Amino acid sequence: MFRSIRWRIAVPYILLILLAMGGLTAYLSHFVREAHLADLRTQLTAEAGLAGDNLAPLLARQPSSAPFDTIAKKWARLLDARVTIIAPDGTVLGESHQDRSKMDNHLSRPEVQQALAEGSGTSIRYSHTVRYNMMYAAVPVMSANKVVGIVRIALPLRQIETNVAYLQRTILTTTVFATLLAMLLAWIIAGRTTRPVRELTAVAERMAAGDLDARLLPSGHDEVGQLTEAFQRMADQIRHYVTSLAQEQGRLAAVLDNMADGVLITGPDGTVRLINPAAARMFGTSAQEAQQQSFAAVVRHHRIISLWQACREAGREQVAEVQKDWPKRHLRVVISPLPQAESSGYLVILQDLTQLRRLEVVRRDFLSNISHELRTPLSSLKALVDTLRDGALDDPPAAQRFLDRVETEVDALTQMVQELVELTRIESGQVPLQSRPTPVTELLRIPLARLQAQAERAHVQLELILDPAENLPAVLADAERVHQVVTNLVHNAIKFTPPGGGVTVSAEQAGDEVIIAVRDTGAGIPADDLPRIFERFYRADRSRSGGGTGLGLSIAKHIVQAHGGRIWAESIEGRGSTFYFSLPVAQG
Ligand code: ADP
């Protein structure tokens, strides 16, 4: 409490007042007492002189027999003091207040001694009789230049002591009042002076607690006012910096959150300090869970952990490509020490190369598939051309046969190239769908009519079963594209169905889609092949696929998916297959 500015201002004032008043009290008490005593001394000496003059004739004549006691009492009454009449030898001749017979020789009394030596003497002594300090004043009584006696007058100093004590009390009371007043004033003044400081403290504390908008009212132009202004400027600056830092941090967080690459920062001890959602996904965890865990526990991959350790030991960037199992990923890991200081940690960047690698594999497979598929027709073409050159040309009927076969091979090649081009275009989204609400019958009748002749040639019964009562809704479709899907499916069904079999096409509504089914009673598809028949160039049974390219179902799949539908197949080997695809119902 006494350390506050209030008290630091008040205490010196109070001490100063106490010291001044104390000094004043001591000085005044002493001064008043001395003045009174001097007055009294003069007064008593004068009175003793007066009485002495009066007594001189009597003392000169018959010092022993005169009624000095009576005279002393009379004088004592007159002067309101004790009066003693003493012979020159010290014997007490008369006494106003005491029993003279009990009094000893007074020659040795200091006032008497001083009076005899100097003509008057005074002394202050404690009187055991009256229990007061008394002032004694003695004067020698002269007659014909001879000392005939001594008159002594004594008065108690009680009055003086009372006066001095009264004075002291008055000064003391004043001192107490002045001190209290000083305390009050100091309290008020210090309070007024320190109020802005206290307000400033409160505002600073609010700011420290996070309220950056806390401000003070301006408080004048004195030093505290200047401090307040400086403080406001500082607060404005801090708010400006904090706001821009927060914005910066927000931007950084948004970038980190939406980055495809994984970013992870560890402390020097390997504790995860920051992890973005992409990195969390790569390790099958969440950002909250990973926070403050150890790097090893989050990553759970010995290759990445040892890479981190290598980076820590070497203090240099480490790069590696890593395969991990769960979740299955192919990662490029870059670990580098954070630039600021050695102790600030390590930055781990994870680039997900899974998709890239997969595409590479797809492209490689695709190329090897194409070259494989081209090799057969090309080598048979080469063989046919060789045969023609080697002499078959000279045999016109044979030459005609060989040319027919050449034409067949070239047609097959042309079809494959056309289908590949088509597939690539659909896959790359180059042919935008012209979707519009279309009746399902329109989607099925046209391709079936086209394929009718082929079915008849193959002795396969082709049938469209549509229940008119079902009243199918229109679907959102690009009719030409869907015709292609139906053609591919029905074409396959006819191709893989032996003569005498049948192919039926039907459609039904299921929720907000219409499902179209192409059912045949043909060879069916082995269960092992079933999941793969929609892949490019996949042919389940090459001996029976009769020159197919293996692209038809792949094209169908892409077209259906582009419509937002699904395609799948069910089959029992030897009994037949059913191919289904769905199209969304046109809304409204
Ligand atoms: P392809 O041009 O060879 O017919 P597709 O992509 O149309 O190529 O078909 C892929 C493979 O799926 C075919 O080779 C065949 O083995 C199998 N397949 C397709 N439809 C049927 C079906 N209706 N019955 C039996 N197998 C089929």
Boltz pocket constraint, residues with backbone or C-beta under 6 A from the ligand:
constraints:
  - pocket:
      binder: B
      contacts: [[A, 488], [A, 489], [A, 492], [A, 493], [A, 494], [A, 496], [A, 520], [A, 522], [A, 523], [A, 524], [A, 525], [A, 533], [A, 535], [A, 538], [A, 539], [A, 540], [A, 541], [A, 542], [A, 545], [A, 547], [A, 548], [A, 549], [A, 550], [A, 551], [A, 552], [A, 553], [A, 554], [A, 577]]
      max_distance: 6.0
